[in-house]
Amino acid sequence: MTLVKLCSAYLRLRFGTAVLNVTLVALGVLIVAVVLLVGSQLRERIERQIRGIDLVVGAKGSPLQLILSVVFQIDVPSGNVNVDDVAFLRTHPLVASAVPVALGDSAFGFRLLGSEPSFLNERGISIGEGRVWEEPMEAVLGAEVARTMGLRVGSQFLGSHGLTGGIAHGDHPYTVVGIARPTGTVVDRLILTSLESVWRVHTPRGSLATPPEGDGRSREITALLVRYRTPLAAIQLPRLVNAKPMLIGAAPAFEAARLLSLVGFGLDALRVFGWVLLVTAAGSVLVALTNALSDRRADLALMRVLGATRGLLIRLLLLEAVVLAGAGSIVGLSLAHLSLELFGRFVPEAQAAGLSGLALAQGELWLVPGTLLLAVFAAATPAVRAYRADLVGTLVRG
């Protein structure tokens, strides 16, 4: 009988114990793998989202809230600023570009963002179908918006007041004139239109279609996305902006690092818990193999009499441990990717974060050899005991 057949026969004989050990290993691998996947995808998503934005200028308030609401679209802005209050930045010699954005409405659960066509160039967005807006009340849909809602070029829809849906603006329908190509960023879940569209929708009924230059109440934006011309701007511009009584400048890179540190603490705790589970699983394998060795003393001694070497017995015990750990690793990794993929498809918050089970995390593949190594260490003690077992004494005791 071959080594593999001996191993499979033993595992079938102790099927319940084997399933328990595999389950413990799988749970540990599942937790560690999910933490690695979520952490790597969030970090990559955040870095991709803030690329090309050096400073976000908005109304006084929390800088983190400003970044979350304007850049990541997962919070509510603290307020608006008048376009005249930030006009100086658009002509500042240290500024390469300054793109205004206006939030406040939504449609179908997706946020409407008013801006200028330059927003598309700055964010690396290309049109896959149709064209960029040219007139008020024309809109470009993000790729996920178009796919989810089934809208095409020429479709019309109504926006609703508020970022989570509210009273529909029935007198101001939008017309879809373009659909953006997928970007892998939050832009895929946005509806893009002109600033004039946002102002028109919020202009009191019966007034001019687009607010006049002097209408300070209506000509407001949520923020200005600034890209520096030189490194010197990183020193001067934030101080210049924060000196203004109504403005605050938030650096996305700095706030993203803060956000990752906050999230990272929880992820680190989960990762430690996962490794504790893996060590516990290794201990369970050790106990199972030790108990099995005690129960199989006579069988192993009989195998020695029939010609089996001590090395064969050691390999048998190590193979049993590796099979248990390997099966647990495969099950744990499969469950991690499957659960994250389902989570990313059906949970709105996970969809917004772009979580997917189809990606691989850096260091994830090291989980399998790491788990197998733990199993080998766990099997070392019973293997040494099997090697040192007294053949004659064991047979006499039966």
Beta strands, then each sheet from edge to edge (+ up, - down):
strand 1: 55-59
strand 2: 81-82
strand 3: 95-107
strand 4: 110-115
strand 5: 127-130
strand 6: 138-141
strand 7: 156-161
strand 8: 168-180
strand 9: 190-194
strand 10: 220-221
strand 11: 223-228
strand 12: 247-250
sheet 1: 5+ 8- 6- 9+ 4+ 3- 11+ 1- 12+
sheet 2: 2+ 10-
sheet 3: 5+ 8- 6- 9+ 4+ 3- 7+
end
